[in-house]
Amino acid sequence: MIVAVGCDHAGYSLKRDLMELLDELGIAYEDFGSYDTAPSDYPDVAKEVGLAVAKGDFDRGILVCGTGIGTAIAANKIKGIRAAPCQDTFSARMSREHNNANVLCLGARVVGRGLARDIVQMWLATDFSEAERHQRRLEKIAALERSRPRKPKEGKSAT
């Protein structure tokens, strides 16, 4: 397994801790930045990590920002990405087992170092269940990615 890792300035310290964990676990990774605590924009790194995972160059991605929410929103704009912001090990396990999440998003201002390590270990150790109901739902999500917004019907008020 090879993991794409990235963060904004708020997630820098936690990202460094998580890269140490990946080293301890013997899991290969590439650091997509940020490389210090200078202000940076989370959509930029979410794009790089998301595209790397979507292209298949990496098996999974881990993003860290202040809350985990911004990186998840940005990464989920990329076709094929299922980014899950997780704040506990149960959500991490379910994001993999039921949703086949391929990007984990963590909030450095939300979870501490120890919990973040537990979340990452759970997320990396959990496989997609491949149950028919979960596969069917993922196919519906993929269909949403291919859909276009409907145009409103003329002459009818939305209120």
N, C-alpha and C positions, 0 to 999 in steps of 0.2 A: 504494500500500500504506500502511496505517496500523497502527501497532503499539501495543499496550497494554503499559506498562512498570511494574514494581513490584518492591519489595524489602522485606526486614526491616532492622533496624538493622545487622546484619552485612554486608549487601549494599549499604548506602547509597553508599559511595565508588565501588564498581565500577559501580553503576547510573548514577551521575553521569557516569563515563567513557563508558559505553555510550550515554548520551543525546547526548554530544558526537559520538560516532561516527555516530549516526543523523542528527544535524545535518549532519555532513560529507558523508554519503551522500545527503542531501536526502530522507530518509524521515520522513514525519510520524509523530508518536507522542503519546501522552498519558501523563503520569506519575500513577500511582495511589498513590504513596507507597511507603514511608515517606519523610518529608521531612527527616529528620535521623537522628542516631545514638542517639537515646533508645530504650531497649528496646521492642521491638514483637513481635507474634506473626505469624510467617509465614503461618499459615492464613488470617488476615484479608485480607492483600493478595493471596494466591493465589486466594481466593474472588472478589475484585473483578475481578482480571485475567481469571480463567477465565470468569466469567459474561459479561464484556464480549465476549470472543472467541466464546463459545458462542452468544450472542445474535446475532452477526454484525455488531456495531458496530465491530469491529476485525478485521483480516485475520489477525493473529498476536499472540502475547504473549511477553514476555520477563520472567522472574522471576529475582531474585538473592537468595540467602540464604547462610548460611555454607558449606553443602556442595552446594546445589542439590537435595538429596534431599527435604528437608521440603516445599519448595514444589511439587516434582513430585508427591509423594504427595497433598498437599492439592488441587492443581489437577486431578489425575486423578479425583477424586471427583465432578467436575462432568460431567454427561452431554454428550458431544460433544467433550470435551477430550482431546487426546493430548499430554501434557506429557512431554518427554524431558530428563532431566538429562545434559548432555554435558560432557565434559572434554577433548575433542580434536576436530579438524576432521572426521575420518573419521566419528565418531559423529554429528556435527552434520549432515553430508551424508546419511548413511544414515537418520537420523531423519525427514528431509524426503522423500528419494527413495523409501524403502520404506514408511515408516509415516505419512507425511503429518502429522507432528507439527505442531501449531498453537501450542504453547507451548514455548519453550526455557527450561530452568532451568539456572542457572549457580551454582557455588559460589565465593564471593569468597575463601574460605580454601583453595580447591583450585587455581584457575587464576589466573594473574597477568593484569595488564591487557592485555599484548600478545597473549597467547593468547586471552583472552576476546574481544578485538576480532576476531581471525581466526575464531574459532568463530561469532560473530554474523554476520560477513560471509558465511561459507560457508553458514550456515543460511538467511539471507535470500535468497541468490542461488540456492538449490537448489529446484527444483520437484518435486512428486510425480510419479513416473514414470508413473502410471496403468496400469501393466502389470496384466493380469488377475489374476495371483497376488497382487499387493499389494492390489488392490481387494477381492478375495475375503476376504483376511485382515482388512481394515478392516471389512468387513460382519460378520464373526464377532465382532470386538471390539464393534461396535455392538449385536449380539445379546446379548452378555454384559451390556451396560449395561441392557438391558431384562429380563434374567432375574431370578428370585427365588431365594433360597437354598432348597435342599431341606431338608425336615424329616427328621430321622433316623428310621429304621424302629424301631418299638417292639420291645423284647425282645431286641435284639442288642447285645452289648457291642462297643465300638469297639476294645477291646484284645485 
